């Protein structure tokens, strides 16, 4: 499966630019909104409680923050194309939502 091949296409529908994982995972949520438009889905939640594990695509984000310390996490999921989605997780740093992890996956995958 080649995920790195990209073809630039004109988009008359007014959609924002294609979303490269390497870029969206390094800029603030606010900048991502202005460059790529509104995500398909967004949610704010707290990190896992002690002994709790995140399910599905969130499984790996628990390694970033110790349980028991309450931290708000914003999850934003963008459609890269018809079959690929990009999830980016953010925490607040100096009043901006900054990314700490991301994941690109086939949206038809069952986690």
N, C-alpha and C positions, 0 to 999 in steps of 0.2 A: 504494500500500500504506500503510495507516494503522497505524503502530506505537504512536502516542501515545494512541489511544483505549483506555480501560480501563473495564471493567465490574466492579463489586464484587459478588462472589458469596459466599454462605455455603459453607463447605467442610466437610462432615461427616466427611471422611476423616481429619481431624487433620493435614493438611499445613500448613506454615507459610504466612505471608502472601505475597501476590504480590511479586515482586522487581522494584522499579523500578531501572533502570540508573543514574539520577542519584544514588540513595542507595547502592546496593551498591558503586559505584565510588569512594565517598568514605570508607567506614568500614573498619576493620581486618578481617582475615579472621576473627578471633575473634568480633567483634561480628556479622559477617555470618552466621556459624554459629549464633549464638544467636537472631538475628532470622529467618533464612530456612531454617534446618536444613542438613543435610549436602548438599554439592553433588552433582550427578550424577556428576562426575568431578573428581579433583584429582591433580596431579602436581607434583613439585619437580624442577627441572633447572637447569643452569648456563647463563649467557648464551652467545651464539654465539662461536665461536673466530674469530680474525682472518680476514677474508675470507669467512666463512660467513654464510649468510642463513637465517633461520627460515622454514620452510615454512607454507603454509596460513594459518589465522587468526592465527598468530604473526608473520606477515611484518612488521608495523609495529613490534613491540616492540624490534627491534634498534636503532631510532633513539634509544632512551633511554639506553643504556649503551655506552660504547666497547668494541670487541672487544679482547681481550687482558687485560682486567681481570675476574677471576673474581667473578661475582655470582650468588647463588642466586635463582631465580625460582620462585614458587609459582603455578601455574595452577589456577583453580577455575572449573568450568562448572556453572551452575545451569539447570534447565529453568524458563523463565518461564511457559510454557504448553505445549500439545501440539505447537506447531510452532516456537516461538522459544526460543533458548538465549542465555545471557549468559556470556561468558568474562571473567574478571577476573584480571589479573596483579599479583602482590605481590612486594615485596622486604622484607627485615628492616630495621626502623628502631627503634632503642631496644627491642629484644627483642619487637617486634610485627610481624606481616606486614601492611604497609601497601600499598594499591593505587597503581599508577603508570599503568595503562592498562586499558581495558575495551573490549568489542566485543559488540554485540547482533546476532544473525544468525538466519536461518531454518535449522533443523537439517537440512533436506533439501538445503542448498546443498553442491555438490561443489567443494572448494577445490583 
